[in-house]
């Protein structure tokens, strides 16, 4: 009878394996980072992680990542919508295009974006006379982070939209809902959790991104230096402890943000299900 | 009958088998920095030939290239290199400091503090030198954009920074004047790439900046690869960039490659090795080769890190550590 509770046997075995696996892949390397920082006194640690240059880099990294993830949430949703709800020639091609930022080596993305947005590039040569500089400014950082984050939103929202049958929208319309009502009352609540997940993934990916950003950022101290670059900079000086200290701060902030987003998701999930 | 047949057969067989047995190929790993790719391609081919002629052994030399400190860190952390070649001594010192792979006095083992070749920091400007950049003082003028890689992440950038600082000291200035000078210089830097090649791309492909500061050998490579769109400007004085090389004793011992690794690093100092270096615009240290190619390398006033800064350790600490003079430029 106990078998009916769970179709697949071996809960304790699989849980044991999961914990072992997560420890091996995630927890042990991360705790090594934490242990390394214990070589510092708290004051030293605090001094390193609150140095003006480091603080400026947190602002850029987290700020640009947030903006990029928000842009991706809006336009990623739009892209997913178009891909699910319409058929048009070349749709397969566009669908494949979405995944490209996943597969492309980030350095290639960085170099390509810089080439296009630099003052002598296709887009840059057109923007610069208008007084808009993208490459080698914080704006450039945002562009690179938007590029690498796009697939996360599209690919999380797409399957949910596919499951959401067009009939529900027709039903809503036949019951007298206008377009905005259909969207805000029917479609949006259904895709909201997926959208939030996509946003969180894009955001997390952007925080850790290094390869594509360093080419387009210009890397000016206090202006366009991202935190991962500062970590590398410290490593280049064989300052392992300093590098880990900054890394630990990034880890803590990222974990708190992701935890908050997950919490928000759980909360909305509970609210929407109880509303049904 | 039987014997007469088997002996030739044996001879044929052994002539096929024996050389392959004798040639149980030796592998050598040389971990180097970023811009030596082209040089080592030629150098390794030449050494392989030399070693084969000398001992009959075939040696396969594997190369690993990347940012210098990153490469040094990999070896210190366990990448089993037999030989390491860098563009500044601190990146080899670290092998002693972090993991005792080499003796502390490794620089004394070979001539010229173990540096087979030198280079120096020069300027690359746009064709015709439209901004009329002649010397260091022209770089700090308002409206001039200079591309230099980040001194904190690149050996190339460190040399450029120290070259500017040393220029002021050498022309009679003090540390305060030198600091003022490099501050003005770096205010003119629009992009700080993380490595030398990145800076080259920014200058040459993105058309950013009026001058690029980089090594003499890199400048000549750029002219060769990217066409005749640039001119080289030699400042009145610049820094002596040394390229040290050494055997990584602990790993060579483990691989039983000490003898060949030693021969390999010594080959850098041989006439043949030096000729290859010259071909790649690296300044030779062997007198005979240096005299032969005197015209190829413009004689400018070169000063060493030891001479002006009292050694790399001190230079690193004063200028490039966190809160050092380089950081102070950007601190508001």
Interface residues (C-beta under 8 A of the other chain):
Chain A: X48 X51 X52 X53 X111 X114 X115 X118 X119 X120 X121 X135 X136 X214 X215 X218 X219 X220 X221 X222 X229 X232 X233 X234 X235 X236 X237 X238 X239 X242
Chain B: X67 X69 X70 X73 X94 X98 X150 X152 X153 X190 X191 X192 X193 X194 X198 X201 X205 X206 X207 X208 X316 X320 X321 X322 X323 X327 X329 X330 X331 X332
